[in-house]
């Protein structure tokens, strides 16, 4: 698709803001680590996105020209007031990057932009992409945002279906980019409720759906499903 556990006891720390310096671990379990990106993650992040782009004819990523912010992801997003998350598989540090997502403030007040949502091919269709979207939504709510917007390549049909399942609606605007691949993107937008439902998309006795998969990822990394700050992160 193209869209970070320690052994410390679990605790409710929703009243405390997390540390969010580059490389800070948010959660780790089962050989997976959810954390904030560092600048020296650039090569691994570019490799993941390049691999996703290569699945589509005519898509080639030249990071320096197409996404220069990827060359120093931590610095670039910190300077813009944003965030960059990544999920690694394998021994930390130095595991394989299997998913990324980023967020940056929009030019429109009260709106944030979801960016860089990419998941490795063999890690798709298990809720990871939707979970990463929920990370951005959580951060947006904590900032008091009332909407999230994004631009998605017209070729990424699976990503469009995911966004629409999560409540994003496609607008009429198309944007053409002067990049190596001549990318054309759709505009999507989602209004944010002040407080999300604890069990999205599922009633008692209903079959497991996308919301359950997202909940499993949240539980894996010890993140609550409701509103509130991420628990205090552990330093790497």
Beta strands, then each sheet from edge to edge (+ up, - down):
strand 1: 25-29
strand 2: 32-36
strand 3: 83-89
strand 4: 96-105
strand 5: 111-119
strand 6: 147-153
strand 7: 169-176
strand 8: 184-191
sheet 1: 1+ 2- 3+ 4- 5+ 6+ 8- 7+
end
